[in-house]
Each structure stands twice: as C-alpha cells, then as structure tokens.
Amino acid sequence: MNRDRTSSWPLYAAGFTTAFGAHGVAASLGAGDAVSSLLVLGGLLALYDGVELVLKPVFGALADRIGARPLLVGGLVAFAAASALYVAGDAPGWLWAARLGQGAAASAFSPAASALLARLHPAARYGRVFGGYGFWKSLGYTLGPLLGGVLVWAGGLALLFAVLAGLAAVVAGWAMLAVPRLPPLPRERQTVLDLARRLAAPEFWQPTAALAGVTAALAVGVGFLPVSGAAAGLGTIATGAAVSVLAAAAAVVQPLAGRARDAGRLGTRTGLGTGLAMTAAGLGCAALPGVAALLVAAVLIGMGTGLVTPLGFAALASSTPPERLGQTMGAAELGREAGDAGGPLLVAGVATMWGLGYGFAALAVLLLVLPGAFLRARSTSD
C-alpha cells in the first residue's frame, strides 16, 4: 500500500481536468456562435452530465475487472481526442460529438482516479489524499469559467477545446510515467442480489447520500445565488464573486477536513452530519434578503461541501473491499450526479410555485433530514 506519493499528483490533475472541462466549456457555450438557441444551449449543458450519469457505474465496475490504470490513461486519451474533434471540425455538429465524447471519457477516468487513490495509499491517509483530490477538482470548477472565458475571448471555442485536448494529453502521459501498474485483484463471484445488499448497507448509502446532498447544494448555489444577488441589486461581477467565494471555501476546507480525519480529530458520522447541517444553514441564509445573507450563504455552503466530500469518499474507500473499489466509486459518482441534477430541479420546481426563498428552504430541510437518518441507522465506521 505504501507508494511514492508523487503518484497522486497525476490523479489530482485528472480531477482538475474533468472539472475544468465541465465548467470551463459550460460557462463559455453561450458566448460562442455554435449555440443558436437556448434549447441547444440546454441540450449541450445536459449532455456532459447525462453521459456521466449513465456510464460512471459501468466504467467503475470495468476498472475492477481490467485495472483502474488502463481506464485512467485511456479515458484521458479519449478526452483529448474528443476535444480535438471540435478543433478539427469547428462546426455545431462536431461540438455535440465532442461534448458527448468528453462526458464519456470523463466517466472512465474519474472513478478510476478515485479507485487508484484508495489502492495507492493506506486507509490512514484516505482523508488527506481525497481532500487533495477534492481541492484540485474544486480549483478546476473555480478557474474553469474564468480561464474558459479568457480563452474563448482570445480564440473562440476552438481554442478552449484545443487547450483541453493538450491538458488531457499531458496528464495522460504523466499518469503513464508516474502511476504504477496495479493488476486487478481476485474477486469472488457477485450476484445482483449481493450488489444490492452492499449498496443498501449504511456504509455505502450514508456517505453517498451525504455526497449527493452537498453536490445538490453546490449546484444550487452556483446556479441560483446569482439570481438572489441580482434581486438584491448586485451586478454580474459581484454575483460571480459570490459563487467564487463558495467554490474557494470548498477548496480550502477539503484538505483540512481530510487531515483532521486522518489525525483522529474528526469522525466520519460527526463530520458528515456537521457538514450537512452547515450546508443546510447556508441554504437557509440564501433564502434571506440582502447582500450579507448571500455572502454568508456562499461561505457556509462551500464549507459544508468541503467538509463532507473528503470524509464521504474516505468512508467509502475504507468500507469497500479493494477488489470492488471501482464499482463503489462509480456508484457513488452516480449518486453525486443525481444530486447535481436533482438539486436545481427541486429548487426550481418549488421556486416556480412559491418563490426562490422557499426553494432554498426545501433543499435545506431535505439536508437536515439526512443526519437524523444517519443516527437511526448503523453508522459508517469512524
């Protein structure tokens, strides 16, 4: 289990790549000539996450069968190739193909990276390594819209996709050199009933539900806090800064939470419950009027997300047999993708009937229910 810690860095870079690719392109699509209508824009935005929702569990299970390293490298190479499609074609049809390919490729290398982090490090360091992985993903989410906007301004969408192709290719080469070959581990035969029992166990559903909850809140914060800011009279720069505060808070807290977990200062159940409660409090603040409430909401949602994410993944890795890590990480990513899509839909649905404040409150109540469920069920191991 003791490996050179430098092998973690290309895995962190893979996390940055998928986050930068997701948000960098999504935030820049509206500025390009390839998007002819809001319907087209919505389809392109949904395509990346929709493909991930379907394929991540599939590729996660495949990582256990053939090894996570081939999927990591192959997924990064495929991401580079898909990005290069639009550079070569530079037409609306190629944009759809490139976005589809990017989502499929990210579905392969994202759970593979998580599984490799778990296999390359002892359980006592899971908090630290998953905290570092979360930090670099958060950095990709934060810098993606800014850098993507600059690249589109300088050379259009084609330049952004060219940079993504080059980034993925470099990370793939780095992973080939730095990540050791880990052969697939022997596995006992698993029936569908066995899988269902494992996924229904508290050791899986508790951290996965917590991850889905904070991911939903993060998506809501990114999408709807600017709406609240505009209602409070803030301009686009100020509302963008509020979203950046949210992402920055999540990035800063994740390594700290991971180290606290590894040092025994923060238990899994306590940390997950506290993070969910903090995130719910942030959503409650978002329902209040005023600039101050908006900023406090951004900080609390970011901190709650940063607290839950490394603890959730560390708990999943600790409770999973090594030969099933890919399957578990892929299934957990499915939960996160469901939260990413479901949170905004819930808030939008409630807001349509009663107003945005009630939408924030509805998600806050849902997050507050989860810690109670944790206490009633057998907890994940602390």
C-alpha positions as CSV (number, residue, x, y, z in Angstrom):
1,M,0.0,0.0,0.0
2,N,2.9,2.4,0.6
3,R,3.7,4.0,-2.7
4,D,5.6,7.1,-3.8
5,R,3.3,10.0,-3.0
6,T,4.2,11.6,-6.3
7,S,1.9,9.1,-8.0
8,S,-1.1,11.0,-6.5
9,W,-0.3,14.2,-8.5
10,P,-1.4,13.0,-11.9
11,L,-4.6,11.7,-10.3
12,Y,-5.2,15.2,-8.8
13,A,-4.5,16.6,-12.3
14,A,-7.1,14.2,-13.7
15,G,-9.7,15.6,-11.3
16,F,-8.8,19.1,-12.3
17,T,-9.2,18.2,-16.0
18,T,-12.7,16.8,-15.6
19,A,-13.8,19.8,-13.5
20,F,-12.2,22.3,-15.8
21,G,-13.6,20.6,-18.8
22,A,-17.1,20.5,-17.3
23,H,-17.4,24.1,-16.1
24,G,-15.0,25.8,-18.5
25,V,-17.0,24.8,-21.5
26,A,-20.4,25.1,-19.9
27,A,-19.8,28.7,-18.8
28,S,-18.5,29.6,-22.3
29,L,-21.0,28.0,-24.6
30,G,-23.3,31.0,-24.6
31,A,-20.5,33.2,-25.9
32,G,-19.9,31.1,-28.9
33,D,-21.5,31.2,-32.4
34,A,-22.1,27.5,-32.3
35,V,-25.1,27.8,-29.9
36,S,-28.1,29.0,-31.9
37,S,-30.8,28.9,-29.2
38,L,-31.5,28.4,-25.5
39,L,-32.8,24.9,-26.4
40,V,-29.5,24.0,-28.0
41,L,-27.6,25.5,-25.0
42,G,-29.7,23.4,-22.6
43,G,-29.0,20.3,-24.5
44,L,-25.3,20.8,-24.7
45,L,-25.2,21.6,-20.9
46,A,-27.1,18.4,-20.1
47,L,-25.2,16.2,-22.5
48,Y,-21.9,16.0,-20.5
49,D,-23.6,15.3,-17.1
50,G,-26.2,13.0,-18.7
51,V,-23.5,10.7,-20.2
52,E,-21.7,10.6,-16.9
53,L,-24.9,9.7,-15.1
54,V,-25.2,6.6,-17.3
55,L,-21.6,5.5,-17.8
56,K,-19.8,6.1,-14.5
57,P,-21.1,3.0,-12.7
58,V,-20.3,1.0,-15.9
59,F,-16.7,2.2,-16.1
60,G,-16.3,1.9,-12.3
61,A,-17.1,-1.8,-12.5
62,L,-14.9,-2.3,-15.5
63,A,-12.0,-0.8,-13.6
64,D,-12.2,-3.6,-11.1
65,R,-12.1,-6.1,-14.0
66,I,-9.3,-4.8,-16.1
67,G,-7.5,-2.5,-13.7
68,A,-8.0,1.2,-13.0
69,R,-4.8,2.5,-14.6
70,P,-5.8,1.5,-18.2
71,L,-9.1,3.2,-17.7
72,L,-7.5,6.3,-16.3
73,V,-5.0,6.6,-19.2
74,G,-7.5,5.5,-21.8
75,G,-10.1,7.9,-20.6
76,L,-7.7,10.9,-20.6
77,V,-6.6,10.0,-24.2
78,A,-10.2,9.7,-25.2
79,F,-10.9,13.1,-23.6
80,A,-8.1,14.6,-25.6
81,A,-9.3,13.0,-28.8
82,A,-12.9,14.2,-28.2
83,S,-11.7,17.7,-27.5
84,A,-9.7,17.7,-30.7
85,L,-12.8,16.8,-32.7
86,Y,-14.2,20.2,-32.3
87,V,-10.8,21.8,-33.0
88,A,-10.7,20.0,-36.3
89,G,-14.3,20.4,-37.3
90,D,-15.2,23.8,-35.7
91,A,-18.9,23.3,-36.5
92,P,-22.1,22.8,-34.4
93,G,-22.3,19.1,-35.2
94,W,-18.8,18.5,-34.1
95,L,-19.5,20.4,-30.9
96,W,-22.2,17.9,-30.0
97,A,-19.9,15.0,-30.8
98,A,-17.0,16.5,-28.8
99,R,-19.2,17.1,-25.8
100,L,-20.6,13.6,-25.9
101,G,-17.1,12.2,-26.1
102,Q,-15.8,14.4,-23.3
103,G,-18.5,13.2,-21.0
104,A,-18.0,9.5,-21.9
105,A,-14.2,9.9,-21.4
106,A,-14.6,11.6,-18.0
107,S,-16.9,8.8,-17.0
108,A,-14.0,6.4,-17.4
109,F,-11.1,8.3,-15.8
110,S,-12.9,10.0,-12.9
111,P,-13.9,6.8,-10.9
112,A,-10.6,5.2,-12.0
113,A,-8.7,8.1,-10.3
114,S,-10.7,7.7,-7.1
115,A,-10.1,3.9,-7.0
116,L,-6.4,4.4,-7.7
117,L,-6.0,6.9,-4.8
118,A,-7.5,4.3,-2.5
119,R,-5.3,1.5,-3.7
120,L,-2.1,3.5,-3.7
121,H,-2.4,4.7,-0.1
122,P,-3.2,3.2,3.3
123,A,-6.6,3.8,4.9
124,A,-4.9,6.1,7.5
125,R,-4.2,8.6,4.7
126,Y,-7.5,8.4,2.9
127,G,-8.7,11.7,4.3
128,R,-5.6,13.6,3.2
129,V,-5.5,12.1,-0.4
130,F,-9.2,12.6,-1.0
131,G,-9.0,16.0,0.5
132,G,-6.2,16.9,-2.0
133,Y,-8.3,15.4,-4.9
134,G,-11.3,17.4,-3.9
135,F,-9.2,20.6,-3.7
136,W,-7.9,20.2,-7.2
137,K,-11.4,19.4,-8.5
138,S,-12.7,22.5,-6.8
139,L,-9.9,24.5,-8.3
140,G,-11.0,23.3,-11.7
141,Y,-14.6,24.3,-11.0
142,T,-13.4,27.7,-9.8
143,L,-11.0,28.5,-12.6
144,G,-12.9,26.8,-15.4
145,P,-15.4,29.7,-16.1
146,L,-12.7,32.3,-15.8
147,L,-10.0,30.7,-17.9
148,G,-12.6,29.4,-20.3
149,G,-13.9,32.9,-20.8
150,V,-10.4,34.2,-21.4
151,L,-9.7,31.5,-24.0
152,V,-12.9,32.0,-25.8
153,W,-12.3,35.7,-25.9
154,A,-8.9,35.2,-27.3
155,G,-9.6,32.5,-29.9
156,G,-13.1,31.2,-29.7
157,L,-14.4,27.9,-28.5
158,A,-11.9,26.1,-30.8
159,L,-9.0,27.5,-28.7
160,L,-10.7,26.3,-25.4
161,F,-11.1,22.8,-26.8
162,A,-7.5,22.8,-28.1
163,V,-6.3,23.7,-24.6
164,L,-8.5,20.9,-23.1
165,A,-7.1,18.4,-25.6
166,G,-3.5,19.4,-24.7
167,L,-4.2,19.3,-21.0
168,A,-5.7,15.8,-21.2
169,A,-2.9,14.5,-23.3
170,V,-0.2,15.9,-20.9
171,V,-2.0,14.4,-17.9
172,A,-2.3,11.0,-19.7
173,G,1.4,11.0,-20.4
174,W,2.1,12.0,-16.8
175,A,-0.1,9.2,-15.5
176,M,1.7,6.6,-17.7
177,L,5.0,7.6,-16.2
178,A,4.1,8.2,-12.6
179,V,1.2,5.9,-11.7
180,P,2.3,2.3,-11.1
181,R,0.7,-0.7,-12.7
182,L,-1.8,-2.3,-10.3
183,P,-3.1,-5.6,-11.5
184,P,-6.8,-6.4,-10.9
185,L,-7.4,-8.2,-7.6
186,P,-9.0,-11.6,-7.5
187,R,-12.8,-11.2,-6.9
188,E,-15.4,-13.6,-5.7
189,R,-18.4,-14.0,-7.9
190,Q,-21.0,-11.4,-7.2
191,T,-24.7,-11.7,-7.9
192,V,-27.1,-8.9,-8.5
193,L,-28.6,-9.6,-5.0
194,D,-25.1,-9.3,-3.5
195,L,-24.5,-6.0,-5.1
196,A,-27.9,-4.7,-4.0
197,R,-27.2,-5.7,-0.4
198,R,-23.8,-3.9,-0.5
199,L,-25.3,-0.8,-1.9
200,A,-28.1,-0.8,0.6
201,A,-25.7,-1.1,3.6
202,P,-25.3,2.1,5.7
203,E,-21.5,2.0,4.9
204,F,-22.4,2.8,1.3
205,W,-25.6,4.8,1.4
206,Q,-24.7,7.2,4.2
207,P,-21.6,8.7,2.6
208,T,-23.2,8.5,-0.8
209,A,-26.4,10.3,0.3
210,A,-24.3,13.0,2.1
211,L,-22.2,13.5,-1.1
212,A,-25.3,13.7,-3.2
213,G,-26.8,16.2,-0.8
214,V,-23.9,18.6,-0.8
215,T,-23.4,18.3,-4.5
216,A,-27.1,19.3,-4.9
217,A,-26.5,22.3,-2.7
218,L,-23.3,23.2,-4.6
219,A,-25.2,23.1,-7.9
220,V,-28.0,25.2,-6.5
221,G,-25.5,27.7,-5.1
222,V,-23.7,28.1,-8.4
223,G,-27.0,28.4,-10.4
224,F,-29.3,30.3,-8.1
225,L,-27.2,32.5,-5.8
226,P,-26.6,34.9,-8.7
227,V,-30.4,35.1,-9.1
228,S,-30.6,36.1,-5.4
229,G,-27.8,38.6,-5.9
230,A,-29.5,40.2,-8.8
231,A,-32.7,40.6,-6.8
232,A,-30.6,42.3,-4.1
233,G,-29.3,44.8,-6.7
234,L,-25.9,43.3,-7.3
235,G,-24.2,43.3,-10.7
236,T,-22.8,40.3,-12.6
237,I,-19.3,40.8,-11.2
238,A,-20.5,40.8,-7.6
239,T,-22.7,37.8,-8.0
240,G,-19.8,36.0,-9.8
241,A,-17.6,36.8,-6.9
242,A,-20.1,35.3,-4.5
243,V,-20.0,32.0,-6.5
244,S,-16.2,32.2,-6.4
245,V,-16.3,32.5,-2.6
246,L,-18.4,29.4,-2.5
247,A,-16.0,27.4,-4.6
248,A,-13.0,28.8,-2.8
249,A,-14.4,27.9,0.6
250,A,-15.0,24.3,-0.6
251,A,-11.5,24.1,-1.9
252,V,-9.8,25.3,1.2
253,V,-11.8,23.2,3.7
254,Q,-11.3,19.8,1.9
255,P,-7.6,19.3,2.7
256,L,-8.1,20.5,6.3
257,A,-11.1,18.1,6.8
258,G,-9.1,15.2,5.4
259,R,-6.1,15.8,7.7
260,A,-8.4,16.1,10.7
261,R,-10.0,12.8,9.8
262,D,-6.6,11.0,9.4
263,A,-5.4,12.5,12.7
264,G,-8.5,11.1,14.5
265,R,-9.8,14.6,15.4
266,L,-12.9,14.2,13.2
267,G,-15.1,11.1,13.0
268,T,-17.0,10.2,9.8
269,R,-20.5,10.3,11.2
270,T,-19.8,13.6,13.1
271,G,-18.2,15.2,10.1
272,L,-20.9,14.2,7.6
273,G,-23.7,15.4,9.9
274,T,-21.9,18.6,10.7
275,G,-21.2,19.3,7.0
276,L,-24.8,18.6,6.0
277,A,-26.1,20.9,8.8
278,M,-23.7,23.6,7.8
279,T,-24.8,23.4,4.2
280,A,-28.4,23.5,5.2
281,A,-27.7,26.6,7.2
282,G,-26.1,28.2,4.2
283,L,-29.2,27.4,2.1
284,G,-31.3,28.9,4.9
285,C,-29.3,32.1,4.7
286,A,-29.7,32.2,0.9
287,A,-33.5,32.4,1.5
288,L,-33.0,35.6,3.4
289,P,-32.8,39.0,1.6
290,G,-29.7,41.1,1.5
291,V,-26.1,41.1,0.4
292,A,-24.7,39.9,3.8
293,A,-27.0,36.9,3.8
294,L,-25.9,36.0,0.3
295,L,-22.2,36.0,1.2
296,V,-22.8,34.1,4.4
297,A,-24.7,31.5,2.4
298,A,-21.9,31.1,-0.1
299,V,-19.3,30.6,2.7
300,L,-21.5,28.1,4.6
301,I,-22.4,26.0,1.5
302,G,-18.8,25.9,0.4
303,M,-17.5,24.9,3.9
304,G,-20.2,22.3,4.3
305,T,-19.4,20.8,0.9
306,G,-15.7,20.9,1.7
307,L,-16.3,19.0,4.9
308,V,-18.4,16.2,3.5
309,T,-16.6,15.5,0.3
310,P,-13.3,14.0,1.6
311,L,-14.9,12.3,4.5
312,G,-17.5,10.7,2.3
313,F,-15.0,9.3,-0.2
314,A,-12.7,8.2,2.6
315,A,-15.5,6.4,4.3
316,L,-16.5,4.6,1.0
317,A,-12.9,3.6,0.3
318,S,-12.4,2.3,3.9
319,S,-15.5,0.1,3.9
320,T,-15.1,-1.3,0.4
321,P,-13.1,-4.5,-0.4
322,P,-10.1,-3.4,-2.6
323,E,-11.2,-5.6,-5.5
324,R,-14.6,-3.7,-5.6
325,L,-13.2,-0.1,-5.3
326,G,-14.0,0.9,-8.9
327,Q,-17.6,-0.3,-8.7
328,T,-18.1,1.5,-5.4
329,M,-16.6,4.8,-6.6
330,G,-18.6,4.6,-9.9
331,A,-21.9,4.0,-8.0
332,A,-21.1,6.8,-5.6
333,E,-20.4,9.2,-8.5
334,L,-23.8,8.2,-9.8
335,G,-25.3,9.5,-6.5
336,R,-23.4,12.7,-6.9
337,E,-24.6,13.2,-10.4
338,A,-28.1,12.6,-9.3
339,G,-27.7,15.3,-6.7
340,D,-26.1,17.6,-9.2
341,A,-29.2,17.3,-11.4
342,G,-31.9,16.9,-8.8
343,G,-31.0,19.8,-6.5
344,P,-31.6,22.5,-9.1
345,L,-34.7,20.8,-10.3
346,L,-36.1,20.7,-6.8
347,V,-35.3,24.3,-6.1
348,A,-36.6,25.4,-9.5
349,G,-39.9,23.5,-9.1
350,V,-40.6,24.9,-5.6
351,A,-39.5,28.4,-6.6
352,T,-41.8,28.3,-9.6
353,M,-44.8,27.9,-7.3
354,W,-43.8,29.8,-4.2
355,G,-40.6,31.8,-4.8
356,L,-36.9,31.2,-4.7
357,G,-36.6,31.5,-0.9
358,Y,-38.9,28.6,-0.4
359,G,-36.9,26.6,-3.0
360,F,-33.7,27.1,-0.9
361,A,-35.6,26.2,2.2
362,A,-37.0,23.0,0.7
363,L,-33.5,21.7,-0.1
364,A,-32.2,22.8,3.4
365,V,-34.9,20.7,5.1
366,L,-34.0,17.7,2.9
367,L,-30.4,18.0,4.0
368,L,-31.4,18.3,7.7
369,V,-33.3,15.0,7.4
370,L,-30.1,13.1,6.4
371,P,-28.2,13.5,9.8
372,G,-31.3,12.1,11.6
373,A,-31.3,9.1,9.2
374,F,-27.6,8.6,10.0
375,L,-28.3,8.4,13.7
376,R,-31.1,5.9,13.3
377,A,-29.1,3.6,11.1
378,R,-25.9,1.7,11.8
379,S,-23.2,4.3,11.1
380,T,-20.2,4.2,8.9
381,S,-17.0,3.3,10.8
382,D,-15.4,6.3,12.5
